[in-house]
Each structure stands twice: as structure tokens, then as C-alpha cells.
Amino acid sequence: MAKDSGVITVNRKAYHEYHIQEKLEAGLVLKGSEIKSIRAGRVNLSDAYARPDKDELWLYNTHIASYDAASYNTHEPTRPRKLLLHREEIDSLTGKVMQKGLTIVPLKLYIKRGTAKVELGVARGKKVYDKRETIARRHAEREMDRAMKHRRR
């Protein structure tokens, strides 16, 4: 059994652009060259999203760089990838996506017990003022941390 590599990448843009309402774990259907690139950390989730299609859930716009050592039969970097979930989970997510304003975004990609997994989030888009509020709160917390460190000295 392969040793766990842990988190490969986190979609920080998703946390900035969306309010995450629910999280769940899904497997991915991958080719051999794709898992090699994932283990090398050559993945980008920033523009990725999941969408139901014919009773299945698919992950779109995930960029997994082509693996250099692969033969001529390498993968296309942004091809749609099937997500592995239970039927009840797919039906539940499909119902939620049909509601106005909800979408499914990948939050992080990681290796768990030798298998690539993606953490999905059911999300609602943030308004511009929500984004500004998040930035202001983060800035205030950073300033308080600096003041506390300065005070300890």
C-alpha cells in the first residue's frame, strides 16, 4: 500500500468566490499518466467545476499537466473527468444544483490510501461586498496578530 501523500492542491479561489454550504468527498476516474502528474503536484483547480450529466457527475476545467515520461498515449490536460459517488449523493447534488444560484466546485485534491480524491463543495456565489468584507476581516485578524506578537516582545 502506498504511503499517503496528503493534500496535493487547494482551490483558494473557490473560498474567495463562493460561500461553501456543504462538503463531500468523491473519487476520480483517471488515466495512468494523470495520476502520475497529480502525485507530482502538477494540478490546477482554480477554474474547475462539477456538473451533472446523464445521471453522472463530471468535473470540468481541471488542468492536470501532461506527464513528461508518458508515451505517445498521454492524456488531454483539461478533459472532463467522471466523479465517483454513490447514487444517492449524485441525486442529492443534482437536486441542489437545479436550485437557483448553487454550483459544485472542487475545494481540494488529495491522495487518500493511494487513491486520488477530490473534496467537492456545494456553493453559492459571493457578492462583491461579501468579498470585500472577507478581505477586511482577514486584514484585521492579521493586524491583531501582529500587535499581539509585538506586545509579547
C-alpha positions as CSV (number, residue, x, y, z in Angstrom):
1,M,0.0,0.0,0.0
2,A,1.3,3.4,-1.0
3,K,2.1,6.0,1.7
4,D,-0.4,8.9,1.9
5,S,0.9,12.0,0.1
6,G,-1.7,14.2,1.7
7,V,-3.2,17.3,0.1
8,I,-1.9,18.0,-3.4
9,T,-3.7,21.3,-4.1
10,V,-6.3,23.6,-2.6
11,N,-8.7,25.7,-4.6
12,R,-8.2,29.0,-2.8
13,K,-10.1,30.9,-5.5
14,A,-13.3,28.9,-4.6
15,Y,-13.2,30.0,-1.0
16,H,-12.8,33.6,-2.2
17,E,-15.6,33.4,-4.9
18,Y,-18.2,31.3,-3.1
19,H,-20.0,30.6,0.2
20,I,-19.4,26.9,0.8
21,Q,-22.6,25.3,2.2
22,E,-21.7,21.6,2.2
23,K,-18.7,19.5,1.6
24,L,-18.2,15.9,0.4
25,E,-15.5,13.5,-0.9
26,A,-15.5,12.0,-4.4
27,G,-13.2,9.7,-6.3
28,L,-11.9,10.4,-9.8
29,V,-11.7,8.3,-12.9
30,L,-8.2,8.9,-14.1
31,K,-5.7,7.6,-16.7
32,G,-2.2,6.4,-15.6
33,S,-0.4,9.5,-16.8
34,E,-2.9,11.7,-14.9
35,I,-2.3,10.1,-11.5
36,K,1.5,10.4,-12.1
37,S,1.1,14.2,-12.8
38,I,-1.2,14.5,-9.7
39,R,1.4,12.9,-7.5
40,A,4.0,15.3,-8.9
41,G,1.7,18.2,-7.9
42,R,1.0,19.5,-11.4
43,V,-2.7,20.2,-11.0
44,N,-4.8,23.4,-11.1
45,L,-8.3,23.6,-9.8
46,S,-8.9,27.3,-9.9
47,D,-11.4,27.3,-12.8
48,A,-12.8,23.9,-12.2
49,Y,-16.5,23.0,-11.6
50,A,-18.6,19.9,-11.4
51,R,-21.9,19.4,-13.3
52,P,-24.4,16.5,-13.6
53,D,-24.8,14.9,-17.0
54,K,-27.0,11.9,-17.7
55,D,-27.2,10.6,-14.1
56,E,-23.4,11.1,-13.6
57,L,-21.3,13.9,-12.1
58,W,-18.4,15.2,-14.2
59,L,-15.5,17.5,-13.3
60,Y,-14.7,20.1,-15.9
61,N,-11.8,22.5,-16.5
62,T,-9.4,20.8,-14.0
63,H,-6.0,21.2,-15.5
64,I,-3.7,18.2,-14.9
65,A,-0.5,18.8,-16.8
66,S,0.7,16.1,-19.2
67,Y,3.2,13.7,-17.8
68,D,6.6,14.1,-19.5
69,A,7.7,10.5,-19.1
70,A,4.4,9.1,-20.6
71,S,4.4,7.5,-24.0
72,Y,2.5,8.8,-27.1
73,N,-0.7,7.8,-25.4
74,T,-0.8,10.7,-22.9
75,H,-4.0,12.5,-21.7
76,E,-5.5,15.8,-22.6
77,P,-4.9,18.3,-19.8
78,T,-8.4,19.7,-19.4
79,R,-10.6,16.8,-20.4
80,P,-13.8,16.1,-18.4
81,R,-13.3,13.6,-15.7
82,K,-16.0,11.4,-14.2
83,L,-16.6,11.7,-10.4
84,L,-17.2,8.5,-8.4
85,L,-20.1,9.0,-5.9
86,H,-23.0,6.9,-4.6
87,R,-26.3,7.2,-6.5
88,E,-28.0,9.0,-3.5
89,E,-25.2,11.6,-3.4
90,I,-25.4,12.2,-7.1
91,D,-29.2,12.6,-7.0
92,S,-28.9,15.0,-3.9
93,L,-26.2,17.1,-5.6
94,T,-28.2,17.2,-8.9
95,G,-31.3,18.5,-7.0
96,K,-29.2,21.2,-5.2
97,V,-27.6,22.4,-8.5
98,M,-31.1,22.8,-10.0
99,Q,-31.8,25.4,-7.3
100,K,-31.1,28.9,-8.4
101,G,-27.5,30.1,-7.7
102,L,-25.9,26.9,-6.5
103,T,-22.9,25.2,-8.1
104,I,-20.5,22.4,-7.3
105,V,-16.8,23.4,-7.0
106,P,-13.7,21.3,-6.2
107,L,-12.1,22.6,-3.0
108,K,-9.0,20.4,-2.8
109,L,-7.4,17.4,-4.4
110,Y,-5.5,14.9,-2.2
111,I,-4.3,11.3,-2.1
112,K,-6.0,9.0,0.4
113,R,-4.8,5.4,0.8
114,G,-3.2,5.6,-2.6
115,T,-6.2,6.9,-4.4
116,A,-6.8,10.4,-5.7
117,K,-9.8,12.1,-4.1
118,V,-11.4,15.5,-4.6
119,E,-13.3,17.4,-1.9
120,L,-16.4,19.0,-3.5
121,G,-18.3,21.9,-2.1
122,V,-21.9,22.9,-2.8
123,A,-21.5,26.7,-3.1
124,R,-23.4,29.9,-3.7
125,G,-21.6,32.8,-5.4
126,K,-20.5,35.7,-3.2
127,K,-21.5,39.3,-3.9
128,V,-18.8,41.9,-4.3
129,Y,-19.4,43.4,-0.9
130,D,-19.1,39.9,0.7
131,K,-15.7,39.5,-0.9
132,R,-14.6,42.9,0.4
133,E,-15.9,42.0,3.9
134,T,-13.9,38.8,3.9
135,I,-10.7,40.7,2.8
136,A,-11.3,43.3,5.5
137,R,-11.8,40.6,8.2
138,R,-8.6,38.8,7.2
139,H,-6.7,42.1,7.2
140,A,-8.0,42.9,10.7
141,E,-7.0,39.5,12.0
142,R,-3.6,39.9,10.6
143,E,-3.2,43.3,12.2
144,M,-4.3,41.9,15.6
145,D,-1.8,39.0,15.3
146,R,1.0,41.5,14.6
147,A,0.0,43.7,17.5
148,M,-0.1,40.6,19.8
149,K,3.4,39.5,18.7
150,H,4.8,43.0,19.0
151,R,3.3,43.2,22.6
152,R,4.9,40.0,23.7
153,R,8.4,41.2,22.9
